[in-house]
Amino acid sequence: MITHPVLKQTLEDVYYQYGKKQAYQLPPCEGTDVFRKLTEPYQGKILLVDFWSISCAPCRLAIEKHADLRAKYRNHKDVQFIFITSEGESPEQPYKEYVEKHLKGEAVYRIPSSDYQRLRELFSFNGIPRYVLIGRNGEVLSDDYRNLYSVQVLEKDLKALGVDVDSVNEIKP
């Protein structure tokens, strides 16, 4: 979109610096305990965590629009998408219907509101959708990962993390 070379380079530099944020380990606290309990089955994988809600239209739009991307990585040995919402933000019946229609077969968690609040505090967010990128060793690579549904950037990031993105099926147009 941007063609002016100086502006283009400046934006690329800012993006690069944003992406270079230092990875960190989660601190010992109740939020970390909640998060570890949810992510324990996926140890050794790169985790793409999506905090969402039934009442969040942008959340649902992203989930629905990128079903093919998730299908591409389903059962991948190195990558796992995880969806976390709360009982308070996603009432049981609409949640079940939505998951059945749009997230069937995915790693989805509907947790107590108190636990969800602990995760909000842990990752310092108020608004959703919120995406978090976790490395193979459990370190937080980004607590505000904005590339979850940007296919080219996501795959570039995954490749940089050692994921063989070329061995998975192409995304359908």
C-alpha positions as CSV (number, residue, x, y, z in Angstrom):
1,M,0.0,0.0,0.0
2,I,2.7,2.5,1.0
3,T,5.1,3.2,-1.9
4,H,7.2,6.1,-0.6
5,P,10.6,4.4,0.2
6,V,11.3,6.4,3.4
7,L,7.8,5.8,4.9
8,K,7.9,2.1,3.8
9,Q,11.3,1.6,5.5
10,T,10.2,3.4,8.7
11,L,7.1,1.2,9.0
12,E,9.1,-1.9,8.4
13,D,11.6,-0.9,11.1
14,V,8.8,-0.2,13.6
15,Y,7.2,-3.5,12.8
16,Y,10.5,-5.3,13.2
17,Q,11.1,-3.6,16.6
18,Y,7.6,-4.6,17.7
19,G,8.3,-8.2,16.7
20,K,11.6,-8.2,18.6
21,K,10.0,-7.9,22.0
22,Q,11.8,-10.0,24.5
23,A,10.3,-13.4,25.4
24,Y,9.6,-14.0,29.1
25,Q,8.6,-16.7,31.5
26,L,5.3,-16.3,33.3
27,P,5.6,-15.2,36.9
28,P,4.5,-17.5,39.7
29,C,0.9,-16.6,40.4
30,E,-2.6,-18.0,40.3
31,G,-3.0,-16.8,36.7
32,T,0.0,-18.8,35.6
33,D,-1.4,-21.8,37.4
34,V,-4.6,-21.5,35.5
35,F,-2.8,-21.0,32.2
36,R,-0.4,-23.9,32.7
37,K,-3.3,-26.2,33.6
38,L,-5.0,-25.4,30.3
39,T,-1.9,-25.6,28.2
40,E,-0.2,-28.6,29.8
41,P,-1.5,-31.1,27.2
42,Y,0.3,-29.2,24.5
43,Q,3.8,-29.0,26.0
44,G,6.5,-28.7,23.4
45,K,4.3,-27.0,20.8
46,I,4.0,-23.4,19.8
47,L,0.7,-22.2,21.1
48,L,-1.5,-19.6,19.4
49,V,-3.9,-18.6,22.1
50,D,-7.1,-16.7,21.2
51,F,-9.0,-15.1,24.1
52,W,-12.6,-14.6,22.8
53,S,-16.3,-14.4,23.7
54,I,-19.6,-15.2,22.1
55,S,-20.6,-11.6,22.5
56,C,-17.6,-10.3,20.7
57,A,-18.4,-9.8,17.0
58,P,-14.7,-9.2,16.0
59,C,-13.8,-12.4,17.8
60,R,-16.4,-14.5,16.0
61,L,-15.6,-12.9,12.6
62,A,-11.9,-13.8,13.0
63,I,-12.7,-17.3,14.1
64,E,-15.1,-17.9,11.2
65,K,-13.0,-16.2,8.6
66,H,-9.9,-18.3,9.4
67,A,-11.3,-21.8,9.7
68,D,-9.1,-22.9,6.7
69,L,-6.0,-21.6,8.4
70,R,-6.8,-23.6,11.6
71,A,-7.7,-26.7,9.5
72,K,-4.3,-26.4,7.8
73,Y,-2.5,-26.7,11.2
74,R,-4.9,-29.1,12.9
75,N,-3.0,-32.1,14.3
76,H,0.3,-30.5,13.4
77,K,3.1,-31.8,15.6
78,D,4.5,-28.3,16.4
79,V,1.5,-25.9,16.5
80,Q,-1.7,-25.7,18.5
81,F,-4.5,-23.2,18.4
82,I,-6.2,-22.7,21.8
83,F,-9.5,-20.8,22.4
84,I,-10.3,-19.5,25.9
85,T,-13.5,-17.8,27.0
86,S,-15.3,-17.4,30.3
87,E,-18.6,-18.6,31.6
88,G,-19.6,-15.0,32.2
89,E,-18.9,-13.8,28.7
90,S,-20.1,-16.9,26.9
91,P,-23.3,-18.4,28.3
92,E,-23.4,-22.1,28.1
93,Q,-26.0,-22.8,25.4
94,P,-24.9,-20.2,22.9
95,Y,-21.3,-21.3,23.6
96,K,-22.0,-24.9,22.9
97,E,-23.9,-24.1,19.7
98,Y,-21.1,-21.8,18.4
99,V,-18.4,-24.3,19.2
100,E,-20.3,-27.1,17.5
101,K,-20.7,-25.0,14.4
102,H,-17.3,-23.1,14.2
103,L,-14.8,-24.6,16.6
104,K,-15.6,-28.4,16.5
105,G,-12.4,-30.3,17.0
106,E,-10.4,-27.3,18.3
107,A,-8.9,-26.9,21.8
108,V,-11.6,-24.8,23.4
109,Y,-12.0,-23.9,27.0
110,R,-14.8,-22.1,28.8
111,I,-13.5,-21.4,32.2
112,P,-14.9,-19.8,35.4
113,S,-15.0,-16.0,35.2
114,S,-12.6,-15.7,38.2
115,D,-10.0,-17.8,36.4
116,Y,-10.5,-15.8,33.2
117,Q,-10.0,-12.6,35.2
118,R,-6.7,-14.0,36.5
119,L,-5.6,-14.6,32.8
120,R,-6.6,-11.0,31.9
121,E,-4.4,-9.8,34.7
122,L,-1.6,-12.2,33.8
123,F,-1.5,-11.0,30.1
124,S,-2.5,-7.4,30.9
125,F,-5.5,-7.1,28.7
126,N,-9.0,-5.7,28.9
127,G,-10.3,-6.0,25.4
128,I,-10.8,-9.0,23.1
129,P,-10.0,-10.6,20.8
130,R,-6.5,-10.9,22.4
131,Y,-3.9,-13.2,20.9
132,V,-0.9,-14.6,22.8
133,L,2.0,-16.5,21.3
134,I,3.7,-19.1,23.5
135,G,7.0,-20.8,22.6
136,R,7.8,-24.5,22.9
137,N,9.3,-24.1,26.4
138,G,6.3,-22.2,27.7
139,E,7.9,-18.7,27.3
140,V,5.6,-15.9,26.2
141,L,6.9,-14.8,22.8
142,S,4.1,-12.1,22.5
143,D,1.3,-11.3,24.9
144,D,-0.3,-9.1,22.2
145,Y,0.4,-11.1,19.1
146,R,-1.3,-9.3,16.2
147,N,-0.4,-11.7,13.5
148,L,-2.5,-14.7,14.4
149,Y,-4.7,-14.4,11.4
150,S,-2.3,-12.7,9.0
151,V,-1.4,-15.9,7.1
152,Q,1.9,-14.7,5.5
153,V,3.3,-13.1,8.7
154,L,2.1,-16.0,10.9
155,E,3.8,-18.5,8.7
156,K,7.0,-16.4,8.5
157,D,6.9,-16.3,12.3
158,L,6.3,-20.0,12.6
159,K,9.1,-20.8,10.2
160,A,11.4,-18.6,12.3
161,L,10.4,-20.7,15.3
162,G,11.4,-23.9,13.5
163,V,8.0,-25.0,12.2
164,D,8.0,-26.8,8.9
165,V,5.2,-24.8,7.3
166,D,5.8,-26.2,3.9
167,S,4.8,-29.7,4.9
168,V,1.2,-28.7,5.7
169,N,-1.6,-28.5,3.1
170,E,-2.3,-25.2,1.3
171,I,-5.1,-23.0,2.5
172,K,-8.1,-23.2,0.2
173,P,-8.9,-20.0,-1.6
